[in-house]
């Protein structure tokens, strides 16, 4: 039995499947990842974009917003790819419970995954949040305001600092998202990693939680990961073609 067939049958037999996605699924939509050669961290020094730096001075906040605005157009114009749509298909077939994602681009929702079926561990670039009062603004609204006023480090009307609603180095992950992800990981019977190098914690702990609680583990990634030794199946391919093939096979096996 080939690997695609094997994973498709795992989905068929599963009562609660979870898919965990990383940058590898978004690169196929034209979004640069951060860590690969030529990635964003070769163009921008991550040490200058930490949460502590952001809070420390206006100059650092202006630098952060320079980075944020540089990557925004690509993110804003990106479209879901075959991998995103394959996951929506699996959801509609009743064979996928939810997606846990490290990505901040909102492409799972754009492809048709319901908002309450996507757990965003690292936040979303689609909104801007006030770090004092917690108010959230659509990103487009803040972009238009900055274009109009020339602001380089926008602030909320309450005086708090505005920051894109993503998690920076040194910033705590949203506790409700982490809790939900841990619960889904612990209670699923199939955990599929798609396009993650599994090196960023605590996100990378989720497959281990799943495996420790008896789930089957599938890793779909172009390169090896530190968790490969725990996997039941490893597919070293692009996520789009692999997930599409799996979804089509599941559909066929269900007679749909």
C-alpha positions in Angstrom: 0.0 0.0 0.0 1.5 3.4 -1.0 1.7 6.2 1.6 -1.1 8.3 0.1 -3.4 5.3 0.3 -2.3 4.5 3.8 -3.0 8.0 5.1 -6.3 8.1 3.3 -7.4 5.0 5.1 -6.2 6.5 8.4 -8.6 9.4 7.7 -11.4 7.0 6.9 -10.9 5.0 10.1 -10.4 8.1 12.3 -13.1 9.4 14.6 -11.3 12.7 15.3 -8.5 13.8 12.9 -6.5 17.0 13.4 -4.2 18.6 10.9 -1.3 20.9 12.1 0.0 23.3 9.5 3.2 25.4 9.2 4.9 27.7 6.7 5.3 24.9 4.1 1.6 25.0 3.2 1.7 28.8 2.8 4.9 29.0 0.6 2.8 27.3 -2.1 0.7 30.5 -2.1 3.7 32.6 -2.7 4.3 33.6 1.0 7.9 33.5 2.0 8.7 31.4 5.1 11.0 32.7 7.8 13.7 30.1 8.3 14.6 28.6 5.0 17.6 29.9 2.9 16.4 33.2 1.4 13.6 33.4 4.0 12.5 36.5 5.8 15.0 36.1 8.6 17.9 36.6 6.2 16.3 40.0 5.2 15.2 41.1 8.7 17.1 40.4 11.9 14.6 38.7 14.2 16.6 40.0 17.3 15.4 43.5 16.3 11.8 42.4 16.2 11.3 40.8 19.6 8.5 41.8 21.9 10.9 43.4 24.4 12.4 45.5 21.6 8.9 46.6 20.5 8.0 47.7 24.0 11.4 49.4 24.6 11.4 52.4 22.3 9.5 54.3 19.6 12.4 53.6 17.2 12.0 49.9 17.7 8.3 50.1 17.2 8.9 52.0 13.9 11.3 49.4 12.8 8.8 46.7 13.6 6.1 48.4 11.6 8.5 48.8 8.7 8.9 45.0 8.7 5.2 44.4 9.2 4.2 46.7 6.3 6.9 45.2 4.0 5.4 41.7 4.3 1.7 42.8 4.4 1.0 43.2 0.6 2.2 39.7 -0.1 0.1 38.3 2.7 -2.9 40.4 1.9 -2.9 39.3 -1.8 -2.1 35.7 -1.2 -4.8 33.1 -2.2 -5.4 29.7 -0.8 -3.7 26.8 -2.7 -4.6 23.1 -3.3 -3.5 22.1 0.2 -5.8 24.6 1.9 -8.8 23.4 -0.3 -8.0 19.8 0.3 -8.3 20.3 4.1 -11.7 22.0 3.5 -12.8 19.0 1.5 -11.8 16.6 4.3 -13.7 18.8 6.7 -16.8 18.7 4.5 -16.5 15.0 4.2 -16.7 14.8 8.0 -13.1 13.4 8.3 -11.3 16.4 9.7 -12.2 17.9 13.1 -10.0 21.1 13.0 -6.8 22.7 11.9 -4.1 23.9 14.3 -1.8 26.3 12.5 1.4 28.2 13.1 0.5 30.5 10.2 -0.8 34.0 10.5 -2.1 34.5 6.9 -5.7 33.5 7.3 -5.6 31.3 4.2 -7.4 28.3 5.9 -10.4 30.5 6.6 -10.2 32.1 3.1 -10.4 28.6 1.6 -13.6 27.9 3.5 -12.6 26.4 6.9 -15.0 27.7 9.5 -13.4 30.2 11.9 -14.2 28.0 14.9 -12.4 25.1 13.3 -9.0 26.9 13.0 -6.8 27.4 16.0 -4.2 30.1 15.3 -1.3 29.5 17.7 0.7 32.5 16.5 -2.1 34.9 15.9 -3.2 36.6 12.7 -1.8 39.3 10.5 -5.4 40.3 9.4 -5.9 42.3 12.6 -4.1 44.9 14.7 -4.4 44.9 18.5 -4.0 47.5 21.2 -1.6 46.1 23.8 -3.3 48.2 26.5 -7.0 48.0 26.1 -7.2 44.9 23.8 -9.3 46.6 21.1 -8.8 45.0 17.6 -8.9 46.8 14.3 -9.0 45.3 10.8 -5.5 45.5 9.3 -6.8 47.4 6.3 -8.1 50.2 8.5 -4.7 50.7 10.2 -2.9 50.6 6.8 -5.2 53.3 5.4 -4.7 55.4 8.5 -0.9 55.1 8.3 -1.0 56.0 4.7 -3.2 59.0 5.4 -1.3 60.3 8.5 2.2 59.3 7.9 2.4 57.5 11.3 5.3 55.1 11.6 4.3 53.5 15.0 0.5 53.9 15.4 -1.1 54.1 18.8 -4.6 53.5 20.0 -7.0 56.3 21.1 -6.4 55.0 24.7 -2.7 55.7 24.3 -1.7 52.0 24.0 0.7 50.7 21.4 -0.8 49.1 18.3 0.8 45.9 17.0 -0.3 43.4 14.4 -2.1 40.6 16.1 0.7 38.1 15.7 3.1 36.7 18.3 6.6 38.1 18.4 9.6 36.4 19.9 9.4 36.8 23.6 5.6 37.4 23.6 3.3 34.8 25.2 1.1 32.7 23.0 -2.6 33.3 23.4 -3.5 31.0 26.3 -6.9 30.1 25.0 -5.4 29.0 21.6 -2.7 26.9 23.3 -5.2 25.3 25.6 -7.5 24.5 22.7 -4.6 23.1 20.7 -3.4 20.9 23.5 -6.9 19.6 24.1 -7.5 18.7 20.5 -4.0 17.1 20.3 -4.6 15.0 23.4 -8.1 13.8 22.2 -7.6 13.1 18.5 -6.8 9.7 17.1 -5.0 11.0 14.0 -2.6 13.9 13.9 -1.3 15.0 10.5 1.6 17.6 10.3 1.6 19.5 7.0 4.4 21.8 6.1 6.1 22.4 9.5 9.7 21.9 10.4 8.6 21.3 14.0 11.3 23.3 15.6 9.3 26.2 17.2 7.9 25.5 20.6 5.4 25.2 22.2 3.7 24.6 18.9 6.0 21.7 18.0 4.9 19.9 21.2 1.4 19.2 19.8 2.4 16.1 17.7 4.1 14.7 20.8 1.0 15.2 22.9 -1.1 13.5 20.2 1.3 10.5 20.0 1.6 10.1 23.7 -2.2 9.9 23.9 -2.4 7.1 21.3 -2.9 9.0 18.1 -1.4 8.0 14.8 1.1 10.5 13.5 1.6 11.5 9.9 4.3 14.1 8.8 4.1 15.7 5.4 7.0 18.0 4.8 9.6 18.5 2.1 12.5 17.9 4.6 13.0 15.9 7.7 11.9 17.0 11.1 13.1 16.3 14.7 9.8 14.3 15.2 10.2 11.9 12.3 11.2 9.1 14.6 7.7 9.2 16.2 5.8 9.2 12.9 3.7 6.3 11.6 4.0 7.7 8.0 6.4 10.3 6.6 5.7 11.9 3.2 8.5 14.1 1.9 6.6 16.0 -0.6 4.9 19.4 -1.1 1.8 19.7 1.0 -0.5 20.8 -1.8 -0.2 17.8 -4.1 0.1 15.4 -1.1 -3.0 16.7 0.7 -5.0 16.9 -2.6 -4.2 13.2 -3.4 -5.2 12.2 0.1 -8.5 14.1 0.0 -9.3 12.6 -3.4 -8.6 9.1 -2.2 -10.7 9.7 0.9 -13.5 10.9 -1.3 -13.2 7.9 -3.5 -13.2 5.4 -0.6 -16.3 7.1 0.8 -18.0 6.7 -2.6 -18.5 10.5 -2.9 
